[in-house]
Amino acid sequence: MGNAFELSVDLSDEFAFLDALDEGARTVIRPAAQAGAQVYYDEVLRRVPIATKTVTRRSGKVIAPGALKGSIYQAFSADNSGPRRATYHISWNATKAPHGHLIENGHWTKSVGKNGPLKPKWVPAVPFIRGSYEAASDRALKAVDVKIDEGLVKVLARFV
């Protein structure tokens, strides 16, 4: 068998480099997702309506002006995240502002006038969550891209 030869290639260093690169890239995911979430959060805070007067619900709960805005939160979701995915939730705390869904989606109201109950009236939605998503999507994606670029430059600098 004089026409045969053997070739052996050791790629362990290259695989170690790729593993380190993957590990470094994973450290960029959560800060990038938070940067995008922050853009949405700021937009929601800008758009959420603030009542001009205190309202007492039929249940007796008193809702002060600004209660909805004060209940807006941004939270990392460990349950919906993983090694290659980071999820943030931006919404309102329904315990602090149980009327949030009424504002976001609109609702029917029953008013009482001097002569008794009035006809139900539709109160239009003020979609501060949905509207923020639509208005801020491009800016949020840009913020994510910037954070990814910054992070990957730092990760790659470790290997130079």
N, C-alpha and C positions, 0 to 999 in steps of 0.2 A: 504494500500500500504506500508506495512512494509519492503518490499524487495527493496526499491529504495533509492538512495542517490544522492546528488548533488555535483558537482565539479565545482569550479570556478577558472580559471587561468588568472592572469593579466600579459601579456607579454609587457606592454607598455615600461618598462625599456629596454627590449631586442630590441624592435623595435626602440627605440630612439638611442640605441647603434649602430644598423645596419645603421640607417639613418646618424648618425655622421660619421661612417666608410665610407659609400658611398660618402659623401660630401668630406671627407679627401682624398679619393682615386681619386676623380675628380681633385683635385689640382695637382696631379702628372702627369696627361695626357699631358698637354701642354709642360712642361719642358722635358718630355721623348721624345715627338715627335720632339722637337727642337734639342735635343741631336743627334737623328738619322739624322735629316736634316743637321746638321752641318757636319757630316761625309761625306754625299753626296756633300755638298757645297765645302768642302775642296778638295775632289777628283776631282770635276769639275774644280776648279781653277788650280789644278795640271795638268790636262789633256788638258785644252783648248789651242789650238795652238796660237802662236803669230807670226804675219807676220813679215817678215824681212825688208819690205819697205812700204812706204806710197802708197796707191792705190787711184786713182781718178776714181770714177764710171762714167758711161755714163751720169748720171744725173748731174754730176759736184760735187757731194758730195765727200769730201776727207776723207779717212779712214786711220787713223794713226795706226802704229803698237801698239798692246795692246788694241785697242778699244773694241774688243770682250771680252777680259779678264776683262776689266774695266766695262763691262756692265752686268757681271754675278751677279745675286742677289738671295737672300733667303728671302722669305716673308711668314708670317703667313697669312692664308686664313680664315678670319672670315666667309665668305660665305659657305665654305666647311667644317666648323668645328661645333662642338656642345658640349653639356655637357659631352659626353663620347667619343669625337673624336676631334683630333687636326690635321689639315692639313697644310703643308708647301709646297710652290712652290720653286723650284730651276730652274732657266732658265737664259736667257739673255734678256736684254732690246732691243727690235727690233728697237726702235727709235735711240738708241746710236750705235747699231751694226746691221744694216739691212741685213748684209751678213751672219749672224749666221746660218740661215737655210741652206745656200749653203755649209758651212763648215760641219755642222752636217749630212747633207744628201747626199752631193756630187752634182755635177751639170755639165751641158754642158757649154763650153765656146767657144766663137767665137773670134779668134785672127786675127790680121791683120799683115801680113808680108810685106816685101819689095815689093813684087809683087802683093799685094792685099790681099783679105780675104783668110785665111787658112781654112782647113777642121775643122768642129767643133770637139772639143776634150773633152772627159769625164774627169772631175777632181774628183778623188775618195773622198768619205766621210772621215772625221776624226770625228767619233762620240764621242765627248767629253761628251755629256749628257748621251746617252745610254751606252757608255762604262763605265762611272763613276757609273751608277746604277748597272751594272753587277759586276764591280770590288769591290764596297763598300758595297753591300747588307749585307753580313755577319757581317762586322764591324758596320754598322748602326744598325742592329738588336741587336747586343751586347750592343751598347751604350744606346739604348732604354731600354733594360733589366736592365742594371746597374742603370739607372736613376729611373726606376720603383721600383727596390729593395730599393734603398736609400730613395726614397720618402715614400714608404709604411712602412719602418722601423720607420721613423719620425711620420707618421700618427698613427701607432700602439702604439708608445711610449706614446702618449697622453692618452691612455686608461689604462696604467699599473699603 
